[in-house]
Amino acid sequence: FIPFESAEFTITTISNNETFTIWNHGMNAKIDWGDGNGFINDPNTGSPYASTTPQFTYATQGTYTIKIMEAAGETFNGFRFGWGHQYKNRSGWRVQSLVSWGTSPVTNFSQAFDRSINLTTIPVDANGHAATPSFSSATSMDNVFTQTGLTTVDMRNWDPSLAPSVTNIANMFGNTAGFAGNGLDQWDVSNITNMTGFVGGNTANTVFNA
């Protein structure tokens, strides 16, 4: 039995009345936007958010902790901040840390934090290794941490062989310049067909060559 846990992350807005978008692969969940009002339904529908681009406007510049999913039964299919970047939406740039992936199975990691340049912290387990989200049913892991601020975190638990349907890890850590590649030498990539730019541009990487 795995206790329920919300997906949780922190952002820092840079101006008053700034609108933040949670770009994602689909959800059916309430959101706590970190403004002190707790979990809420989508004010446009009166039901849990069921949008790939839910938005909230923060009256005051500051740092906020956002939670997705108030209870078991709600779903969240994964972040996709890289997609927002394509539309010149800088919400991904506001992300500072990921506190929890949540316990809802993530079906798609594609572009999760692509170009979230200020993301420096992700959850770790008791051994200090990057915690494994519920990803056995995931279909893609391309561009997950492209151009983020990750450095020495050990990624051994993210072995893609644990997600049998994943064949694409292209640019997963591409241009994450300070990422050392710790734990990648423990991976089984025999099922992977696309590793283009997997760790390309990572000058600190001395562990994995691809």
PyMOL CGO cylinders between C-alpha atoms (Angstrom):
from pymol import cmd
from pymol.cgo import CYLINDER

trace = [
    CYLINDER, 0.00, 0.00, 0.00, 1.37, 3.41, -1.01, 0.3, 1, 1, 1, 1, 1, 1,
    CYLINDER, 1.37, 3.41, -1.01, -0.12, 6.34, 0.93, 0.3, 1, 1, 1, 1, 1, 1,
    CYLINDER, -0.12, 6.34, 0.93, -1.72, 9.02, -1.23, 0.3, 1, 1, 1, 1, 1, 1,
    CYLINDER, -1.72, 9.02, -1.23, 0.43, 12.03, -2.00, 0.3, 1, 1, 1, 1, 1, 1,
    CYLINDER, 0.43, 12.03, -2.00, -0.25, 15.15, -4.05, 0.3, 1, 1, 1, 1, 1, 1,
    CYLINDER, -0.25, 15.15, -4.05, 2.06, 16.30, -6.81, 0.3, 1, 1, 1, 1, 1, 1,
    CYLINDER, 2.06, 16.30, -6.81, 3.80, 19.34, -5.32, 0.3, 1, 1, 1, 1, 1, 1,
    CYLINDER, 3.80, 19.34, -5.32, 6.22, 22.00, -6.57, 0.3, 1, 1, 1, 1, 1, 1,
    CYLINDER, 6.22, 22.00, -6.57, 7.31, 25.57, -5.85, 0.3, 1, 1, 1, 1, 1, 1,
    CYLINDER, 7.31, 25.57, -5.85, 7.35, 28.59, -8.11, 0.3, 1, 1, 1, 1, 1, 1,
    CYLINDER, 7.35, 28.59, -8.11, 8.53, 32.17, -7.79, 0.3, 1, 1, 1, 1, 1, 1,
    CYLINDER, 8.53, 32.17, -7.79, 6.64, 34.86, -9.67, 0.3, 1, 1, 1, 1, 1, 1,
    CYLINDER, 6.64, 34.86, -9.67, 8.51, 38.00, -10.69, 0.3, 1, 1, 1, 1, 1, 1,
    CYLINDER, 8.51, 38.00, -10.69, 5.73, 40.59, -10.75, 0.3, 1, 1, 1, 1, 1, 1,
    CYLINDER, 5.73, 40.59, -10.75, 2.34, 41.40, -9.26, 0.3, 1, 1, 1, 1, 1, 1,
    CYLINDER, 2.34, 41.40, -9.26, -0.76, 40.09, -11.06, 0.3, 1, 1, 1, 1, 1, 1,
    CYLINDER, -0.76, 40.09, -11.06, 1.25, 37.41, -12.86, 0.3, 1, 1, 1, 1, 1, 1,
    CYLINDER, 1.25, 37.41, -12.86, -0.62, 34.49, -14.40, 0.3, 1, 1, 1, 1, 1, 1,
    CYLINDER, -0.62, 34.49, -14.40, 0.95, 31.07, -14.03, 0.3, 1, 1, 1, 1, 1, 1,
    CYLINDER, 0.95, 31.07, -14.03, 0.04, 28.07, -16.21, 0.3, 1, 1, 1, 1, 1, 1,
    CYLINDER, 0.04, 28.07, -16.21, 0.48, 24.42, -15.23, 0.3, 1, 1, 1, 1, 1, 1,
    CYLINDER, 0.48, 24.42, -15.23, 1.26, 22.89, -18.63, 0.3, 1, 1, 1, 1, 1, 1,
    CYLINDER, 1.26, 22.89, -18.63, 0.52, 19.19, -18.40, 0.3, 1, 1, 1, 1, 1, 1,
    CYLINDER, 0.52, 19.19, -18.40, -0.48, 15.96, -20.18, 0.3, 1, 1, 1, 1, 1, 1,
    CYLINDER, -0.48, 15.96, -20.18, -3.96, 15.86, -18.69, 0.3, 1, 1, 1, 1, 1, 1,
    CYLINDER, -3.96, 15.86, -18.69, -5.58, 15.90, -15.27, 0.3, 1, 1, 1, 1, 1, 1,
    CYLINDER, -5.58, 15.90, -15.27, -8.82, 15.50, -13.38, 0.3, 1, 1, 1, 1, 1, 1,
    CYLINDER, -8.82, 15.50, -13.38, -7.94, 17.04, -10.05, 0.3, 1, 1, 1, 1, 1, 1,
    CYLINDER, -7.94, 17.04, -10.05, -8.37, 19.90, -7.64, 0.3, 1, 1, 1, 1, 1, 1,
    CYLINDER, -8.37, 19.90, -7.64, -5.45, 22.32, -7.29, 0.3, 1, 1, 1, 1, 1, 1,
    CYLINDER, -5.45, 22.32, -7.29, -4.06, 24.18, -4.29, 0.3, 1, 1, 1, 1, 1, 1,
    CYLINDER, -4.06, 24.18, -4.29, -2.42, 27.22, -5.88, 0.3, 1, 1, 1, 1, 1, 1,
    CYLINDER, -2.42, 27.22, -5.88, -0.54, 28.08, -2.67, 0.3, 1, 1, 1, 1, 1, 1,
    CYLINDER, -0.54, 28.08, -2.67, -2.39, 31.34, -2.09, 0.3, 1, 1, 1, 1, 1, 1,
    CYLINDER, -2.39, 31.34, -2.09, -3.83, 30.27, 1.27, 0.3, 1, 1, 1, 1, 1, 1,
    CYLINDER, -3.83, 30.27, 1.27, -7.23, 29.14, 0.00, 0.3, 1, 1, 1, 1, 1, 1,
    CYLINDER, -7.23, 29.14, 0.00, -6.46, 25.42, -0.15, 0.3, 1, 1, 1, 1, 1, 1,
    CYLINDER, -6.46, 25.42, -0.15, -7.63, 23.02, -2.85, 0.3, 1, 1, 1, 1, 1, 1,
    CYLINDER, -7.63, 23.02, -2.85, -10.22, 24.38, -5.24, 0.3, 1, 1, 1, 1, 1, 1,
    CYLINDER, -10.22, 24.38, -5.24, -12.22, 23.21, -8.24, 0.3, 1, 1, 1, 1, 1, 1,
    CYLINDER, -12.22, 23.21, -8.24, -11.89, 24.93, -11.59, 0.3, 1, 1, 1, 1, 1, 1,
    CYLINDER, -11.89, 24.93, -11.59, -13.90, 28.16, -11.07, 0.3, 1, 1, 1, 1, 1, 1,
    CYLINDER, -13.90, 28.16, -11.07, -15.05, 27.99, -14.68, 0.3, 1, 1, 1, 1, 1, 1,
    CYLINDER, -15.05, 27.99, -14.68, -16.76, 24.61, -14.27, 0.3, 1, 1, 1, 1, 1, 1,
    CYLINDER, -16.76, 24.61, -14.27, -17.22, 24.03, -10.54, 0.3, 1, 1, 1, 1, 1, 1,
    CYLINDER, -17.22, 24.03, -10.54, -15.57, 20.63, -11.01, 0.3, 1, 1, 1, 1, 1, 1,
    CYLINDER, -15.57, 20.63, -11.01, -11.96, 19.41, -10.67, 0.3, 1, 1, 1, 1, 1, 1,
    CYLINDER, -11.96, 19.41, -10.67, -9.62, 20.89, -13.25, 0.3, 1, 1, 1, 1, 1, 1,
    CYLINDER, -9.62, 20.89, -13.25, -9.69, 18.88, -16.49, 0.3, 1, 1, 1, 1, 1, 1,
    CYLINDER, -9.69, 18.88, -16.49, -7.40, 21.07, -18.56, 0.3, 1, 1, 1, 1, 1, 1,
    CYLINDER, -7.40, 21.07, -18.56, -3.89, 20.75, -19.97, 0.3, 1, 1, 1, 1, 1, 1,
    CYLINDER, -3.89, 20.75, -19.97, -3.36, 24.47, -19.26, 0.3, 1, 1, 1, 1, 1, 1,
    CYLINDER, -3.36, 24.47, -19.26, -5.00, 25.47, -15.94, 0.3, 1, 1, 1, 1, 1, 1,
    CYLINDER, -5.00, 25.47, -15.94, -4.12, 29.01, -14.92, 0.3, 1, 1, 1, 1, 1, 1,
    CYLINDER, -4.12, 29.01, -14.92, -4.07, 31.16, -11.80, 0.3, 1, 1, 1, 1, 1, 1,
    CYLINDER, -4.07, 31.16, -11.80, -3.23, 34.84, -11.34, 0.3, 1, 1, 1, 1, 1, 1,
    CYLINDER, -3.23, 34.84, -11.34, -1.17, 35.77, -8.29, 0.3, 1, 1, 1, 1, 1, 1,
    CYLINDER, -1.17, 35.77, -8.29, -1.94, 39.25, -6.99, 0.3, 1, 1, 1, 1, 1, 1,
    CYLINDER, -1.94, 39.25, -6.99, 1.45, 39.62, -5.31, 0.3, 1, 1, 1, 1, 1, 1,
    CYLINDER, 1.45, 39.62, -5.31, 4.95, 38.66, -6.44, 0.3, 1, 1, 1, 1, 1, 1,
    CYLINDER, 4.95, 38.66, -6.44, 6.38, 35.87, -4.31, 0.3, 1, 1, 1, 1, 1, 1,
    CYLINDER, 6.38, 35.87, -4.31, 7.16, 32.18, -3.83, 0.3, 1, 1, 1, 1, 1, 1,
    CYLINDER, 7.16, 32.18, -3.83, 4.24, 29.73, -3.81, 0.3, 1, 1, 1, 1, 1, 1,
    CYLINDER, 4.24, 29.73, -3.81, 3.87, 26.00, -3.24, 0.3, 1, 1, 1, 1, 1, 1,
    CYLINDER, 3.87, 26.00, -3.24, 1.37, 24.41, -5.62, 0.3, 1, 1, 1, 1, 1, 1,
    CYLINDER, 1.37, 24.41, -5.62, -0.28, 21.03, -5.03, 0.3, 1, 1, 1, 1, 1, 1,
    CYLINDER, -0.28, 21.03, -5.03, -2.19, 18.96, -7.58, 0.3, 1, 1, 1, 1, 1, 1,
    CYLINDER, -2.19, 18.96, -7.58, -4.71, 16.30, -6.44, 0.3, 1, 1, 1, 1, 1, 1,
    CYLINDER, -4.71, 16.30, -6.44, -6.44, 16.61, -3.08, 0.3, 1, 1, 1, 1, 1, 1,
    CYLINDER, -6.44, 16.61, -3.08, -7.40, 12.96, -2.73, 0.3, 1, 1, 1, 1, 1, 1,
    CYLINDER, -7.40, 12.96, -2.73, -7.03, 9.47, -4.15, 0.3, 1, 1, 1, 1, 1, 1,
    CYLINDER, -7.03, 9.47, -4.15, -9.17, 8.99, -7.23, 0.3, 1, 1, 1, 1, 1, 1,
    CYLINDER, -9.17, 8.99, -7.23, -8.06, 12.26, -8.78, 0.3, 1, 1, 1, 1, 1, 1,
    CYLINDER, -8.06, 12.26, -8.78, -5.56, 11.93, -11.62, 0.3, 1, 1, 1, 1, 1, 1,
    CYLINDER, -5.56, 11.93, -11.62, -2.58, 13.80, -12.99, 0.3, 1, 1, 1, 1, 1, 1,
    CYLINDER, -2.58, 13.80, -12.99, -0.84, 12.45, -16.10, 0.3, 1, 1, 1, 1, 1, 1,
    CYLINDER, -0.84, 12.45, -16.10, 2.37, 14.47, -15.91, 0.3, 1, 1, 1, 1, 1, 1,
    CYLINDER, 2.37, 14.47, -15.91, 3.94, 17.91, -16.29, 0.3, 1, 1, 1, 1, 1, 1,
    CYLINDER, 3.94, 17.91, -16.29, 4.67, 19.38, -19.73, 0.3, 1, 1, 1, 1, 1, 1,
    CYLINDER, 4.67, 19.38, -19.73, 6.25, 22.78, -19.16, 0.3, 1, 1, 1, 1, 1, 1,
    CYLINDER, 6.25, 22.78, -19.16, 8.33, 22.41, -22.32, 0.3, 1, 1, 1, 1, 1, 1,
    CYLINDER, 8.33, 22.41, -22.32, 5.18, 22.74, -24.42, 0.3, 1, 1, 1, 1, 1, 1,
    CYLINDER, 5.18, 22.74, -24.42, 4.44, 26.09, -22.81, 0.3, 1, 1, 1, 1, 1, 1,
    CYLINDER, 4.44, 26.09, -22.81, 7.89, 27.30, -23.78, 0.3, 1, 1, 1, 1, 1, 1,
    CYLINDER, 7.89, 27.30, -23.78, 7.03, 26.76, -27.44, 0.3, 1, 1, 1, 1, 1, 1,
    CYLINDER, 7.03, 26.76, -27.44, 4.29, 29.33, -27.09, 0.3, 1, 1, 1, 1, 1, 1,
    CYLINDER, 4.29, 29.33, -27.09, 6.61, 31.82, -25.38, 0.3, 1, 1, 1, 1, 1, 1,
    CYLINDER, 6.61, 31.82, -25.38, 4.87, 31.17, -22.06, 0.3, 1, 1, 1, 1, 1, 1,
    CYLINDER, 4.87, 31.17, -22.06, 7.54, 31.36, -19.36, 0.3, 1, 1, 1, 1, 1, 1,
    CYLINDER, 7.54, 31.36, -19.36, 5.72, 29.43, -16.63, 0.3, 1, 1, 1, 1, 1, 1,
    CYLINDER, 5.72, 29.43, -16.63, 8.43, 26.75, -16.70, 0.3, 1, 1, 1, 1, 1, 1,
    CYLINDER, 8.43, 26.75, -16.70, 11.01, 29.41, -15.87, 0.3, 1, 1, 1, 1, 1, 1,
    CYLINDER, 11.01, 29.41, -15.87, 9.17, 30.13, -12.61, 0.3, 1, 1, 1, 1, 1, 1,
    CYLINDER, 9.17, 30.13, -12.61, 9.54, 26.54, -11.32, 0.3, 1, 1, 1, 1, 1, 1,
    CYLINDER, 9.54, 26.54, -11.32, 12.15, 26.34, -8.55, 0.3, 1, 1, 1, 1, 1, 1,
    CYLINDER, 12.15, 26.34, -8.55, 11.78, 22.88, -7.03, 0.3, 1, 1, 1, 1, 1, 1,
    CYLINDER, 11.78, 22.88, -7.03, 9.77, 19.70, -7.35, 0.3, 1, 1, 1, 1, 1, 1,
    CYLINDER, 9.77, 19.70, -7.35, 8.72, 18.48, -3.90, 0.3, 1, 1, 1, 1, 1, 1,
    CYLINDER, 8.72, 18.48, -3.90, 6.74, 15.40, -4.93, 0.3, 1, 1, 1, 1, 1, 1,
    CYLINDER, 6.74, 15.40, -4.93, 5.71, 13.66, -8.16, 0.3, 1, 1, 1, 1, 1, 1,
    CYLINDER, 5.71, 13.66, -8.16, 2.52, 12.52, -6.46, 0.3, 1, 1, 1, 1, 1, 1,
    CYLINDER, 2.52, 12.52, -6.46, 1.13, 8.99, -6.40, 0.3, 1, 1, 1, 1, 1, 1,
    CYLINDER, 1.13, 8.99, -6.40, -1.01, 9.17, -9.55, 0.3, 1, 1, 1, 1, 1, 1,
    CYLINDER, -1.01, 9.17, -9.55, 0.63, 7.07, -12.30, 0.3, 1, 1, 1, 1, 1, 1,
    CYLINDER, 0.63, 7.07, -12.30, 2.41, 9.38, -14.75, 0.3, 1, 1, 1, 1, 1, 1,
    CYLINDER, 2.41, 9.38, -14.75, 1.72, 8.25, -18.30, 0.3, 1, 1, 1, 1, 1, 1,
    CYLINDER, 1.72, 8.25, -18.30, 3.91, 10.71, -20.17, 0.3, 1, 1, 1, 1, 1, 1,
    CYLINDER, 3.91, 10.71, -20.17, 7.10, 12.52, -19.12, 0.3, 1, 1, 1, 1, 1, 1,
    CYLINDER, 7.10, 12.52, -19.12, 7.73, 14.13, -22.51, 0.3, 1, 1, 1, 1, 1, 1,
    CYLINDER, 7.73, 14.13, -22.51, 8.90, 17.76, -22.08, 0.3, 1, 1, 1, 1, 1, 1,
    CYLINDER, 8.90, 17.76, -22.08, 8.06, 17.62, -18.35, 0.3, 1, 1, 1, 1, 1, 1,
    CYLINDER, 8.06, 17.62, -18.35, 10.52, 20.29, -17.28, 0.3, 1, 1, 1, 1, 1, 1,
    CYLINDER, 10.52, 20.29, -17.28, 12.08, 21.10, -20.64, 0.3, 1, 1, 1, 1, 1, 1,
    CYLINDER, 12.08, 21.10, -20.64, 13.78, 24.51, -20.29, 0.3, 1, 1, 1, 1, 1, 1,
    CYLINDER, 13.78, 24.51, -20.29, 12.71, 24.95, -16.66, 0.3, 1, 1, 1, 1, 1, 1,
    CYLINDER, 12.71, 24.95, -16.66, 16.05, 26.65, -16.20, 0.3, 1, 1, 1, 1, 1, 1,
    CYLINDER, 16.05, 26.65, -16.20, 15.59, 27.42, -12.49, 0.3, 1, 1, 1, 1, 1, 1,
    CYLINDER, 15.59, 27.42, -12.49, 14.61, 23.89, -11.44, 0.3, 1, 1, 1, 1, 1, 1,
    CYLINDER, 14.61, 23.89, -11.44, 17.45, 22.72, -9.18, 0.3, 1, 1, 1, 1, 1, 1,
    CYLINDER, 17.45, 22.72, -9.18, 15.76, 20.27, -6.80, 0.3, 1, 1, 1, 1, 1, 1,
    CYLINDER, 15.76, 20.27, -6.80, 13.74, 17.09, -7.33, 0.3, 1, 1, 1, 1, 1, 1,
    CYLINDER, 13.74, 17.09, -7.33, 12.56, 14.53, -4.73, 0.3, 1, 1, 1, 1, 1, 1,
    CYLINDER, 12.56, 14.53, -4.73, 15.10, 12.03, -3.38, 0.3, 1, 1, 1, 1, 1, 1,
    CYLINDER, 15.10, 12.03, -3.38, 14.72, 8.79, -1.44, 0.3, 1, 1, 1, 1, 1, 1,
    CYLINDER, 14.72, 8.79, -1.44, 16.32, 7.75, 1.85, 0.3, 1, 1, 1, 1, 1, 1,
    CYLINDER, 16.32, 7.75, 1.85, 19.57, 6.95, 0.01, 0.3, 1, 1, 1, 1, 1, 1,
    CYLINDER, 19.57, 6.95, 0.01, 19.76, 10.39, -1.57, 0.3, 1, 1, 1, 1, 1, 1,
    CYLINDER, 19.76, 10.39, -1.57, 18.91, 9.04, -5.03, 0.3, 1, 1, 1, 1, 1, 1,
    CYLINDER, 18.91, 9.04, -5.03, 16.28, 10.69, -7.19, 0.3, 1, 1, 1, 1, 1, 1,
    CYLINDER, 16.28, 10.69, -7.19, 12.91, 9.30, -6.11, 0.3, 1, 1, 1, 1, 1, 1,
    CYLINDER, 12.91, 9.30, -6.11, 11.07, 7.18, -8.63, 0.3, 1, 1, 1, 1, 1, 1,
    CYLINDER, 11.07, 7.18, -8.63, 7.65, 8.46, -9.62, 0.3, 1, 1, 1, 1, 1, 1,
    CYLINDER, 7.65, 8.46, -9.62, 4.93, 5.98, -10.55, 0.3, 1, 1, 1, 1, 1, 1,
    CYLINDER, 4.93, 5.98, -10.55, 6.14, 5.57, -14.13, 0.3, 1, 1, 1, 1, 1, 1,
    CYLINDER, 6.14, 5.57, -14.13, 5.78, 1.91, -15.05, 0.3, 1, 1, 1, 1, 1, 1,
    CYLINDER, 5.78, 1.91, -15.05, 3.01, 2.84, -17.51, 0.3, 1, 1, 1, 1, 1, 1,
    CYLINDER, 3.01, 2.84, -17.51, 4.88, 5.80, -19.02, 0.3, 1, 1, 1, 1, 1, 1,
    CYLINDER, 4.88, 5.80, -19.02, 5.24, 5.94, -22.80, 0.3, 1, 1, 1, 1, 1, 1,
    CYLINDER, 5.24, 5.94, -22.80, 7.98, 8.55, -23.27, 0.3, 1, 1, 1, 1, 1, 1,
    CYLINDER, 7.98, 8.55, -23.27, 10.83, 10.17, -21.35, 0.3, 1, 1, 1, 1, 1, 1,
    CYLINDER, 10.83, 10.17, -21.35, 12.19, 12.59, -23.94, 0.3, 1, 1, 1, 1, 1, 1,
    CYLINDER, 12.19, 12.59, -23.94, 13.23, 16.10, -22.89, 0.3, 1, 1, 1, 1, 1, 1,
    CYLINDER, 13.23, 16.10, -22.89, 12.30, 15.52, -19.25, 0.3, 1, 1, 1, 1, 1, 1,
    CYLINDER, 12.30, 15.52, -19.25, 15.05, 17.66, -17.70, 0.3, 1, 1, 1, 1, 1, 1,
    CYLINDER, 15.05, 17.66, -17.70, 16.43, 19.50, -20.74, 0.3, 1, 1, 1, 1, 1, 1,
    CYLINDER, 16.43, 19.50, -20.74, 18.20, 22.75, -19.78, 0.3, 1, 1, 1, 1, 1, 1,
    CYLINDER, 18.20, 22.75, -19.78, 17.31, 22.53, -16.10, 0.3, 1, 1, 1, 1, 1, 1,
    CYLINDER, 17.31, 22.53, -16.10, 19.55, 23.41, -13.17, 0.3, 1, 1, 1, 1, 1, 1,
    CYLINDER, 19.55, 23.41, -13.17, 20.08, 19.83, -11.93, 0.3, 1, 1, 1, 1, 1, 1,
    CYLINDER, 20.08, 19.83, -11.93, 23.67, 18.99, -11.00, 0.3, 1, 1, 1, 1, 1, 1,
    CYLINDER, 23.67, 18.99, -11.00, 24.76, 16.09, -8.77, 0.3, 1, 1, 1, 1, 1, 1,
    CYLINDER, 24.76, 16.09, -8.77, 21.48, 14.23, -8.15, 0.3, 1, 1, 1, 1, 1, 1,
    CYLINDER, 21.48, 14.23, -8.15, 21.88, 10.44, -8.59, 0.3, 1, 1, 1, 1, 1, 1,
    CYLINDER, 21.88, 10.44, -8.59, 19.38, 9.19, -11.22, 0.3, 1, 1, 1, 1, 1, 1,
    CYLINDER, 19.38, 9.19, -11.22, 19.88, 5.41, -10.91, 0.3, 1, 1, 1, 1, 1, 1,
    CYLINDER, 19.88, 5.41, -10.91, 16.26, 4.83, -9.89, 0.3, 1, 1, 1, 1, 1, 1,
    CYLINDER, 16.26, 4.83, -9.89, 15.05, 6.25, -13.21, 0.3, 1, 1, 1, 1, 1, 1,
    CYLINDER, 15.05, 6.25, -13.21, 16.27, 3.21, -15.16, 0.3, 1, 1, 1, 1, 1, 1,
    CYLINDER, 16.27, 3.21, -15.16, 13.97, 3.25, -18.24, 0.3, 1, 1, 1, 1, 1, 1,
    CYLINDER, 13.97, 3.25, -18.24, 13.81, -0.56, -18.26, 0.3, 1, 1, 1, 1, 1, 1,
    CYLINDER, 13.81, -0.56, -18.26, 11.35, -0.14, -15.37, 0.3, 1, 1, 1, 1, 1, 1,
    CYLINDER, 11.35, -0.14, -15.37, 8.93, 1.43, -17.86, 0.3, 1, 1, 1, 1, 1, 1,
    CYLINDER, 8.93, 1.43, -17.86, 8.68, -1.25, -20.59, 0.3, 1, 1, 1, 1, 1, 1,
    CYLINDER, 8.68, -1.25, -20.59, 6.82, 0.97, -23.07, 0.3, 1, 1, 1, 1, 1, 1,
    CYLINDER, 6.82, 0.97, -23.07, 9.48, 3.70, -23.06, 0.3, 1, 1, 1, 1, 1, 1,
    CYLINDER, 9.48, 3.70, -23.06, 11.76, 3.65, -26.11, 0.3, 1, 1, 1, 1, 1, 1,
    CYLINDER, 11.76, 3.65, -26.11, 12.48, 7.37, -26.40, 0.3, 1, 1, 1, 1, 1, 1,
    CYLINDER, 12.48, 7.37, -26.40, 14.82, 9.19, -23.99, 0.3, 1, 1, 1, 1, 1, 1,
    CYLINDER, 14.82, 9.19, -23.99, 16.11, 11.73, -26.52, 0.3, 1, 1, 1, 1, 1, 1,
    CYLINDER, 16.11, 11.73, -26.52, 17.45, 14.95, -24.95, 0.3, 1, 1, 1, 1, 1, 1,
    CYLINDER, 17.45, 14.95, -24.95, 16.38, 13.75, -21.53, 0.3, 1, 1, 1, 1, 1, 1,
    CYLINDER, 16.38, 13.75, -21.53, 19.23, 15.68, -19.91, 0.3, 1, 1, 1, 1, 1, 1,
    CYLINDER, 19.23, 15.68, -19.91, 20.29, 17.63, -22.99, 0.3, 1, 1, 1, 1, 1, 1,
    CYLINDER, 20.29, 17.63, -22.99, 22.10, 20.91, -22.32, 0.3, 1, 1, 1, 1, 1, 1,
    CYLINDER, 22.10, 20.91, -22.32, 21.69, 20.52, -18.57, 0.3, 1, 1, 1, 1, 1, 1,
    CYLINDER, 21.69, 20.52, -18.57, 25.22, 21.83, -18.42, 0.3, 1, 1, 1, 1, 1, 1,
    CYLINDER, 25.22, 21.83, -18.42, 26.00, 21.13, -14.75, 0.3, 1, 1, 1, 1, 1, 1,
    CYLINDER, 26.00, 21.13, -14.75, 24.47, 17.65, -14.63, 0.3, 1, 1, 1, 1, 1, 1,
    CYLINDER, 24.47, 17.65, -14.63, 27.16, 15.15, -13.62, 0.3, 1, 1, 1, 1, 1, 1,
    CYLINDER, 27.16, 15.15, -13.62, 25.33, 12.04, -14.88, 0.3, 1, 1, 1, 1, 1, 1,
    CYLINDER, 25.33, 12.04, -14.88, 25.49, 10.26, -11.52, 0.3, 1, 1, 1, 1, 1, 1,
    CYLINDER, 25.49, 10.26, -11.52, 23.73, 6.90, -11.55, 0.3, 1, 1, 1, 1, 1, 1,
    CYLINDER, 23.73, 6.90, -11.55, 23.24, 6.72, -15.32, 0.3, 1, 1, 1, 1, 1, 1,
    CYLINDER, 23.24, 6.72, -15.32, 25.83, 3.96, -15.57, 0.3, 1, 1, 1, 1, 1, 1,
    CYLINDER, 25.83, 3.96, -15.57, 23.36, 1.74, -13.68, 0.3, 1, 1, 1, 1, 1, 1,
    CYLINDER, 23.36, 1.74, -13.68, 20.71, 1.98, -16.41, 0.3, 1, 1, 1, 1, 1, 1,
    CYLINDER, 20.71, 1.98, -16.41, 19.59, -0.76, -18.78, 0.3, 1, 1, 1, 1, 1, 1,
    CYLINDER, 19.59, -0.76, -18.78, 18.92, 0.99, -22.10, 0.3, 1, 1, 1, 1, 1, 1,
    CYLINDER, 18.92, 0.99, -22.10, 18.60, -2.14, -24.23, 0.3, 1, 1, 1, 1, 1, 1,
    CYLINDER, 18.60, -2.14, -24.23, 14.98, -1.31, -25.09, 0.3, 1, 1, 1, 1, 1, 1,
    CYLINDER, 14.98, -1.31, -25.09, 15.69, 2.29, -26.06, 0.3, 1, 1, 1, 1, 1, 1,
    CYLINDER, 15.69, 2.29, -26.06, 15.57, 3.18, -29.77, 0.3, 1, 1, 1, 1, 1, 1,
    CYLINDER, 15.57, 3.18, -29.77, 16.10, 6.96, -29.55, 0.3, 1, 1, 1, 1, 1, 1,
    CYLINDER, 16.10, 6.96, -29.55, 18.84, 8.46, -27.37, 0.3, 1, 1, 1, 1, 1, 1,
    CYLINDER, 18.84, 8.46, -27.37, 19.63, 11.44, -29.58, 0.3, 1, 1, 1, 1, 1, 1,
    CYLINDER, 19.63, 11.44, -29.58, 21.17, 14.20, -27.47, 0.3, 1, 1, 1, 1, 1, 1,
    CYLINDER, 21.17, 14.20, -27.47, 20.48, 12.22, -24.28, 0.3, 1, 1, 1, 1, 1, 1,
    CYLINDER, 20.48, 12.22, -24.28, 23.21, 14.03, -22.36, 0.3, 1, 1, 1, 1, 1, 1,
    CYLINDER, 23.21, 14.03, -22.36, 24.36, 16.30, -25.18, 0.3, 1, 1, 1, 1, 1, 1,
    CYLINDER, 24.36, 16.30, -25.18, 25.94, 19.57, -24.11, 0.3, 1, 1, 1, 1, 1, 1,
    CYLINDER, 25.94, 19.57, -24.11, 26.50, 18.45, -20.51, 0.3, 1, 1, 1, 1, 1, 1,
    CYLINDER, 26.50, 18.45, -20.51, 30.04, 19.58, -19.83, 0.3, 1, 1, 1, 1, 1, 1,
    CYLINDER, 30.04, 19.58, -19.83, 29.99, 18.20, -16.26, 0.3, 1, 1, 1, 1, 1, 1,
    CYLINDER, 29.99, 18.20, -16.26, 28.97, 14.68, -17.29, 0.3, 1, 1, 1, 1, 1, 1,
    CYLINDER, 28.97, 14.68, -17.29, 31.75, 12.14, -16.87, 0.3, 1, 1, 1, 1, 1, 1,
    CYLINDER, 31.75, 12.14, -16.87, 29.60, 9.04, -16.29, 0.3, 1, 1, 1, 1, 1, 1,
    CYLINDER, 29.60, 9.04, -16.29, 27.57, 8.35, -19.41, 0.3, 1, 1, 1, 1, 1, 1,
    CYLINDER, 27.57, 8.35, -19.41, 28.50, 8.91, -23.04, 0.3, 1, 1, 1, 1, 1, 1,
    CYLINDER, 28.50, 8.91, -23.04, 25.74, 9.01, -25.66, 0.3, 1, 1, 1, 1, 1, 1,
]
cmd.load_cgo(trace, "trace")
